Amino acid sequence: MSAKLFEAALGIVEPWFIQGVDFDADKKTLTIGIDFIAGSRFAVPGVEGAHPAHDTVTKRYRHLNFFQHECRLEVRVPRVRLPDGGIRQVEPNWAGRLAGFTLLFEALIMAMCREMTFAAVSRLVGLSWHQVVAICKRYVELGLEQADFSAVTRLAAYETSKARGHDYITLVADADERRVLLVTEGRDADTIKAFAADFTAHGGDSKSVESISIDMSPAFIKGVTQHLPNARITFDMFHVIAHASTAVDKTRRIEQKTDPSLKGLRWKLLRDRASLTPDARADLDALIAQVTTKRTARAWLYKEQLREILERKQVNVVRNMLTQWATNVMRSKVEPMKEVAKLIRSHLDGIVAWTQTRQTNGFLEAINGLFQATKRKVRSYGNFSTIRTVIFLLAGKLDFSNINPHAA
């Protein structure tokens, strides 16, 4: 009776059957023995027909827990003789993609690793950290092998640090589907070259890419120009405003040396005015009222003018207003903001493109924030391949259904 029950629960069908069940309450383990009917013939991928067993090997598979007890399948697996005389081992239909695990168990690991750190999953399921990572890496690689980029026409690229110092990785993503397509080391023009090669290998056409959102890195610009020849470069509004905010803060720090009244105003100047408390807004307004005498106030006004310009949608109007804005800033005495004006002049076409494409890599920044927060929890992910695996788990939107019918 118990054998039939476990056969039904595990989905065991002929020629397989439950040979025996060993429950150890002290060790909290359940071992289920599985055998096959003598004389059975088995199919193997790539070879026609069903073939007789030549000999057998005993394989053990970690399965989903039986309540709080660790469950393992101990299977007598046949090796079959093929018509050409070769010997091939049969893979049971429940065998996972990594030796020693069932498909259901691997699906559980993948689901948990999307929500938890590898170390937490390791503790919960009783595997080593390395075994958990190995399962995830295997699935990510298999998912990437079958990924199709043929419909991708709009991209976003973003650089982030993988460790302290100047150790960077670059993420390239599908801007429409918001899924990461490539994670590679470095942040130079070769990263875009690497993407173009990988993109082509997955059915994409680099000449069909219509636009890409990047930061103002000369290396990225060079890489896009060389390897994505028809892509229109967009510098999103938020990067431009970030540069202006930095200029406001630099101006405050310079002026604060001779004007102590500016102390304590940093975050009031950098945050959106609408999000400030009434008291903080009053302090900001009091500063702005002194625009004729305070360079910090003028810098803040320049930043807000820039924001208003970039929120417009008329291309020619935005181009003309940006040109005039840059001229006004260059004539002022707000030195840090002049660097922003020079930046806008040298990247005008890409900034103006924002008014039409409204394309941003903000979702990649959000992914980076999630990745960095997770990385801090576990101190470090170590090598690049593990970092790459984590990012694809978080944001690759890989389809594992053809690899494992139980994996989402």
C-alpha positions as CSV (number, residue, x, y, z in Angstrom):
1,M,0.0,0.0,0.0
2,S,2.8,2.5,0.9
3,A,4.6,1.7,-2.3
4,K,1.5,2.5,-4.4
5,L,1.0,5.7,-2.4
6,F,4.6,6.9,-3.0
7,E,4.4,5.9,-6.7
8,A,1.3,8.1,-7.1
9,A,2.9,11.0,-5.1
10,L,6.1,10.9,-7.1
11,G,4.5,10.2,-10.5
12,I,6.4,6.9,-10.9
13,V,5.0,4.9,-13.8
14,E,6.0,1.7,-15.6
15,P,8.6,0.5,-16.2
16,W,9.6,2.1,-12.9
17,F,8.3,1.1,-9.6
18,I,8.9,1.6,-5.8
19,Q,11.1,-1.2,-4.7
20,G,11.2,-0.2,-1.0
21,V,11.0,2.7,1.5
22,D,13.4,3.2,4.4
23,F,12.4,5.8,7.0
24,D,14.9,6.7,9.7
25,A,13.3,8.9,12.4
26,D,16.5,9.5,14.2
27,K,18.4,10.8,11.2
28,K,15.2,12.5,9.9
29,T,15.6,10.9,6.4
30,L,13.4,9.1,4.0
31,T,15.0,6.9,1.3
32,I,12.8,5.6,-1.5
33,G,14.2,2.8,-3.6
34,I,13.2,2.8,-7.2
35,D,13.8,-0.1,-9.7
36,F,12.5,-1.1,-13.1
37,I,10.7,-4.1,-14.4
38,A,13.0,-6.8,-15.7
39,G,13.1,-7.0,-19.5
40,S,12.1,-3.4,-20.0
41,R,13.5,-1.4,-22.9
42,F,14.4,2.3,-22.9
43,A,14.6,5.1,-25.3
44,V,17.6,7.5,-25.3
45,P,17.8,10.9,-26.9
46,G,19.1,11.0,-30.4
47,V,18.7,7.3,-31.1
48,E,15.6,5.7,-32.6
49,G,13.8,2.9,-30.9
50,A,13.8,1.3,-27.4
51,H,16.9,-0.6,-26.3
52,P,17.5,-3.4,-23.7
53,A,19.4,-2.9,-20.5
54,H,23.0,-3.8,-20.6
55,D,23.8,-3.3,-16.9
56,T,22.8,-0.9,-14.1
57,V,24.3,1.7,-11.8
58,T,22.8,3.0,-8.5
59,K,22.1,6.7,-8.6
60,R,20.9,8.9,-5.7
61,Y,18.8,12.0,-6.1
62,R,17.9,14.6,-3.5
63,H,14.1,15.2,-3.7
64,L,11.7,17.5,-1.9
65,N,11.4,17.0,1.8
66,F,8.9,14.6,3.2
67,F,7.4,16.9,5.8
68,Q,10.5,17.8,7.9
69,H,12.5,14.8,6.8
70,E,15.1,14.9,4.0
71,C,14.0,12.7,1.1
72,R,16.3,10.9,-1.3
73,L,15.6,8.6,-4.2
74,E,17.9,5.6,-4.6
75,V,17.4,4.4,-8.2
76,R,18.8,1.4,-10.1
77,V,19.4,3.2,-13.4
78,P,20.0,1.0,-16.5
79,R,22.6,1.5,-19.1
80,V,21.4,0.3,-22.5
81,R,23.2,-1.2,-25.5
82,L,22.6,0.7,-28.7
83,P,22.5,-0.8,-32.2
84,D,26.0,0.5,-33.0
85,G,27.3,-1.4,-30.0
86,G,27.6,1.7,-27.8
87,I,26.5,1.9,-24.2
88,R,24.4,4.8,-22.9
89,Q,23.0,5.5,-19.5
90,V,19.3,6.2,-19.3
91,E,18.2,9.4,-17.6
92,P,15.0,9.0,-15.6
93,N,12.4,11.7,-16.4
94,W,12.6,13.1,-12.9
95,A,16.4,13.5,-13.0
96,G,17.6,17.1,-12.6
97,R,20.0,19.1,-14.7
98,L,22.7,18.7,-12.1
99,A,23.8,15.3,-11.0
100,G,22.2,14.2,-7.7
101,F,19.0,16.2,-7.7
102,T,15.4,15.8,-9.0
103,L,13.8,18.4,-11.3
104,L,11.3,19.3,-8.5
105,F,14.1,19.9,-6.0
106,E,16.0,22.1,-8.5
107,A,12.8,24.0,-9.2
108,L,12.4,24.7,-5.5
109,I,16.0,25.9,-5.2
110,M,15.5,28.3,-8.2
111,A,12.3,29.7,-6.7
112,M,14.0,30.2,-3.3
113,C,17.1,31.8,-4.7
114,R,15.1,34.5,-6.5
115,E,13.9,35.6,-3.1
116,M,16.7,34.7,-0.7
117,T,20.4,34.7,-0.5
118,F,22.3,31.6,-1.4
119,A,23.5,31.2,2.2
120,A,19.9,31.3,3.5
121,V,18.7,28.7,1.0
122,S,21.7,26.6,1.8
123,R,20.8,26.5,5.5
124,L,17.2,25.8,4.8
125,V,17.6,22.8,2.5
126,G,20.8,21.4,4.0
127,L,23.1,21.8,1.0
128,S,26.4,23.5,0.8
129,W,26.5,27.1,-0.5
130,H,28.5,25.8,-3.5
131,Q,25.8,23.2,-4.4
132,V,23.1,25.9,-4.3
133,V,25.2,28.2,-6.5
134,A,26.0,25.4,-8.9
135,I,22.3,24.6,-9.5
136,C,21.6,28.3,-10.2
137,K,24.5,28.7,-12.5
138,R,23.5,25.6,-14.5
139,Y,20.0,26.9,-15.0
140,V,21.1,30.4,-16.0
141,E,23.5,29.0,-18.6
142,L,20.9,26.7,-20.0
143,G,18.4,29.5,-20.0
144,L,20.8,31.8,-21.8
145,E,21.5,29.1,-24.4
146,Q,17.9,29.2,-25.6
147,A,17.3,32.9,-25.1
148,D,16.1,34.7,-28.3
149,F,17.0,38.4,-28.8
150,S,15.6,38.7,-32.4
151,A,12.8,41.1,-31.4
152,V,15.0,43.5,-29.4
153,T,15.3,47.0,-30.9
154,R,15.7,49.3,-27.9
155,L,18.5,48.9,-25.3
156,A,19.8,50.4,-22.1
157,A,23.3,50.0,-20.7
158,Y,24.5,50.6,-17.2
159,E,27.8,50.2,-15.3
160,T,28.1,49.2,-11.7
161,S,30.8,48.2,-9.3
162,K,31.2,44.6,-8.3
163,A,33.6,45.4,-5.5
164,R,35.3,48.3,-3.8
165,G,37.6,50.4,-5.9
166,H,37.4,50.6,-9.7
167,D,36.2,47.0,-10.4
168,Y,33.2,47.4,-12.8
169,I,30.7,45.3,-14.7
170,T,28.4,46.4,-17.4
171,L,24.7,45.4,-17.8
172,V,22.9,45.7,-21.2
173,A,19.2,45.2,-21.1
174,D,16.1,45.1,-23.4
175,A,14.5,48.5,-22.7
176,D,11.0,47.4,-23.6
177,E,10.9,44.0,-21.8
178,R,13.1,45.3,-19.0
179,R,15.2,42.2,-18.9
180,V,19.0,41.9,-18.7
181,L,20.5,40.5,-21.8
182,L,24.2,40.6,-21.0
183,V,26.5,41.0,-17.9
184,T,30.1,41.5,-18.7
185,E,33.2,42.7,-17.0
186,G,34.6,46.2,-17.7
187,R,33.1,49.5,-18.8
188,D,34.9,50.3,-22.0
189,A,34.1,50.2,-25.7
190,D,34.9,46.5,-25.7
191,T,31.9,45.8,-23.5
192,I,29.6,47.0,-26.3
193,K,31.6,45.0,-28.7
194,A,31.1,41.9,-26.5
195,F,27.4,42.7,-26.4
196,A,27.1,43.0,-30.2
197,A,28.7,39.5,-30.6
198,D,26.5,37.9,-27.9
199,F,23.4,39.7,-29.4
200,T,24.1,38.2,-32.8
201,A,24.6,34.7,-31.3
202,H,21.1,34.9,-29.8
203,G,19.4,35.9,-33.0
204,G,19.7,39.7,-32.7
205,D,20.8,42.0,-35.4
206,S,23.0,44.9,-34.2
207,K,22.0,47.0,-37.3
208,S,18.3,46.7,-36.2
209,V,18.9,48.3,-32.8
210,E,17.1,51.6,-33.0
211,S,18.1,53.3,-29.8
212,I,20.1,52.8,-26.6
213,S,20.1,54.7,-23.3
214,I,23.6,55.1,-21.8
215,D,25.4,57.5,-19.5
216,M,27.8,60.0,-20.9
217,S,30.8,57.7,-20.9
218,P,33.0,58.4,-23.9
219,A,33.8,54.6,-24.0
220,F,30.2,53.7,-24.2
221,I,29.6,56.3,-26.9
222,K,32.5,55.0,-28.9
223,G,31.4,51.4,-28.5
224,V,27.8,52.1,-29.6
225,T,29.0,54.1,-32.6
226,Q,31.2,51.3,-33.8
227,H,29.1,48.2,-33.0
228,L,25.5,49.4,-33.0
229,P,25.7,51.7,-36.0
230,N,22.0,52.6,-36.4
231,A,21.2,53.1,-32.7
232,R,20.2,56.5,-31.6
233,I,22.0,57.4,-28.4
234,T,19.8,58.8,-25.6
235,F,21.1,60.4,-22.4
236,D,18.2,60.2,-20.0
237,M,17.0,63.3,-18.2
238,F,17.8,61.9,-14.7
239,H,21.5,61.5,-15.5
240,V,21.6,65.1,-16.7
241,I,19.8,66.4,-13.6
242,A,22.2,64.3,-11.4
243,H,25.1,66.2,-12.9
244,A,23.3,69.5,-12.2
245,S,22.6,68.4,-8.6
246,T,26.3,67.6,-8.1
247,A,27.1,71.1,-9.4
248,V,24.7,72.6,-6.9
249,D,26.3,70.8,-4.0
250,K,29.8,71.8,-5.2
251,T,28.7,75.4,-5.3
252,R,27.2,75.2,-1.8
253,R,30.5,73.7,-0.4
254,I,32.6,76.4,-2.0
255,E,30.3,79.3,-0.8
256,Q,29.8,77.8,2.6
257,K,33.5,78.4,3.4
258,T,32.7,82.1,3.6
259,D,29.0,81.9,4.4
260,P,28.1,79.7,7.4
261,S,24.4,80.3,6.8
262,L,24.5,77.6,4.1
263,K,25.3,74.9,6.6
264,G,22.6,72.3,7.0
265,L,21.0,73.0,3.6
266,R,22.6,70.2,1.6
267,W,19.6,67.8,1.4
268,K,17.1,70.6,1.1
269,L,18.9,71.7,-2.0
270,L,19.2,68.3,-3.5
271,R,15.8,66.8,-2.8
272,D,12.7,67.6,-4.8
273,R,11.1,70.7,-3.3
274,A,7.6,69.1,-3.3
275,S,8.9,66.3,-1.1
276,L,10.3,68.6,1.6
277,T,8.5,69.3,4.9
278,P,6.9,72.7,5.3
279,D,9.8,74.0,7.5
280,A,12.5,72.7,5.1
281,R,10.6,74.2,2.2
282,A,10.5,77.5,4.0
283,D,14.3,77.4,4.5
284,L,14.9,76.6,0.9
285,D,12.6,79.5,-0.3
286,A,14.4,81.9,2.0
287,L,17.7,81.0,0.4
288,I,16.3,81.2,-3.2
289,A,14.9,84.7,-2.4
290,Q,18.6,85.7,-2.1
291,V,19.3,84.7,-5.7
292,T,21.0,88.0,-6.5
293,T,23.6,87.6,-3.7
294,K,23.9,83.8,-3.3
295,R,25.6,81.7,-6.0
296,T,24.2,78.5,-4.4
297,A,20.7,79.9,-5.0
298,R,21.5,80.7,-8.6
299,A,22.9,77.1,-9.0
300,W,19.6,75.7,-7.7
301,L,17.6,77.8,-10.0
302,Y,19.7,76.7,-13.0
303,K,19.1,73.1,-12.0
304,E,15.3,73.6,-11.8
305,Q,15.3,75.4,-15.1
306,L,17.1,72.5,-16.7
307,R,14.5,70.1,-15.2
308,E,11.7,72.1,-16.7
309,I,13.3,72.2,-20.1
310,L,13.9,68.5,-20.2
311,E,10.3,67.8,-19.3
312,R,9.1,69.4,-22.5
313,K,8.4,67.2,-25.6
314,Q,9.0,69.6,-28.5
315,V,12.4,68.7,-30.0
316,N,13.3,72.0,-31.5
317,V,12.1,74.0,-28.5
318,V,14.2,71.8,-26.2
319,R,17.3,72.1,-28.3
320,N,17.0,75.9,-28.5
321,M,16.2,76.2,-24.8
322,L,19.2,74.0,-23.8
323,T,21.5,76.0,-26.0
324,Q,20.3,79.3,-24.4
325,W,20.5,77.7,-20.9
326,A,24.1,76.7,-21.5
327,T,24.9,80.2,-22.8
328,N,23.4,81.8,-19.7
329,V,25.3,79.5,-17.3
330,M,28.6,80.2,-19.1
331,R,28.1,83.9,-18.6
332,S,27.4,83.5,-14.9
333,K,29.9,83.1,-12.0
334,V,28.6,79.7,-10.9
335,E,31.7,77.8,-11.9
336,P,30.6,74.2,-11.0
337,M,27.5,74.6,-13.2
338,K,29.6,75.6,-16.1
339,E,30.9,72.1,-16.3
340,V,27.3,70.9,-16.7
341,A,26.8,73.5,-19.5
342,K,29.9,72.2,-21.3
343,L,28.6,68.6,-20.9
344,I,25.3,69.5,-22.4
345,R,26.9,71.3,-25.3
346,S,29.1,68.3,-26.1
347,H,26.2,65.8,-25.8
348,L,23.3,67.9,-27.1
349,D,21.9,65.4,-29.6
350,G,21.7,62.6,-27.1
351,I,20.1,64.8,-24.5
352,V,17.6,66.2,-27.0
353,A,16.8,62.6,-28.0
354,W,15.3,62.1,-24.6
355,T,12.4,64.4,-25.5
356,Q,11.3,61.8,-28.2
357,T,12.4,58.4,-26.9
358,R,11.7,59.1,-23.2
359,Q,14.1,56.1,-22.9
360,T,15.8,55.6,-19.5
361,N,18.0,53.0,-17.8
362,G,16.4,53.8,-14.5
363,F,15.1,50.2,-14.2
364,L,18.7,49.1,-14.4
365,E,19.6,51.4,-11.6
366,A,16.8,49.8,-9.5
367,I,18.2,46.4,-10.4
368,N,21.6,47.6,-9.3
369,G,20.2,48.9,-6.0
370,L,18.7,45.5,-5.3
371,F,21.9,43.7,-6.3
372,Q,24.1,46.0,-4.1
373,A,21.7,45.6,-1.1
374,T,21.8,41.8,-1.5
375,K,25.6,41.8,-1.9
376,R,25.9,43.8,1.3
377,K,23.9,41.2,3.2
378,V,26.3,38.5,2.3
379,R,29.4,40.8,2.3
380,S,30.5,39.5,-1.2
381,Y,29.5,37.3,-4.0
382,G,33.2,36.6,-4.8
383,N,33.9,35.9,-8.4
384,F,32.3,37.4,-11.5
385,S,30.4,34.3,-12.6
386,T,28.5,34.2,-9.4
387,I,27.6,37.9,-9.7
388,R,26.5,37.3,-13.2
389,T,24.3,34.5,-12.0
390,V,22.7,36.6,-9.3
391,I,21.9,39.4,-11.8
392,F,20.3,37.1,-14.3
393,L,18.2,35.5,-11.5
394,L,17.0,38.9,-10.4
395,A,16.4,40.5,-13.8
396,G,17.1,38.1,-16.7
397,K,13.5,36.9,-17.1
398,L,14.9,33.7,-18.4
399,D,12.4,31.0,-19.5
400,F,13.2,27.7,-17.7
401,S,10.1,25.9,-18.8
402,N,11.8,23.9,-21.5
403,I,14.6,23.0,-19.1
404,N,12.4,22.0,-16.2
405,P,8.6,21.9,-16.5
406,H,8.4,22.6,-12.7
407,A,10.5,25.8,-12.9
408,A,8.7,29.1,-13.5
